[in-house]
Amino acid sequence: MTSADDPIIENHPTQGQDLEIARSRLGYLKLTPQELQKFNPVSLAFLGDAVYELVMRQRHLFPPKRVNDYHKQVVEQVRAEQQAIYLDQLAPHLTTAEQDIARRGRNATPKSRRADPAIYQKATALETLIGYLYLTNRDRLEALLDQLDSQTEQ
């Protein structure tokens, strides 16, 4: 895709030059919090869903086991119900800006065919927060995910 075909690049304040450079580096895109405020929260949730599943896959990789066992463990962690629980556990540790991003994700939640709407809203809020932090502050994302690990071990 060229920059002329991409509405994000066309509308980027630097006419897309910085964004094209960022894209060329293994797909890593780093935006400022101000730039991310312009994104639809569902777009951040889309990214957050993928990041969260990848993190869960990495964290369940050891000890080595059968692929079906990996799959069961990861699916248990990425279910909307579990994500809703995790958002509740993280809530006291979130900054005001992070709470705002999660709220935006919760309020922008599309309808779910499977999950209870309140649960699905919380799951989408968590995914939105993860997508946001992945693009702005990976150290903070890691710290919050470690917080979940420490709470699960107790």
Summary of the structure (lengths in Angstrom):
residues: 154
radius of gyration: 16.6
end to end distance: 47.7
largest distance: 51.9
contacts: 422
relative contact order: 0.14
helix: 73%
strand: 0%
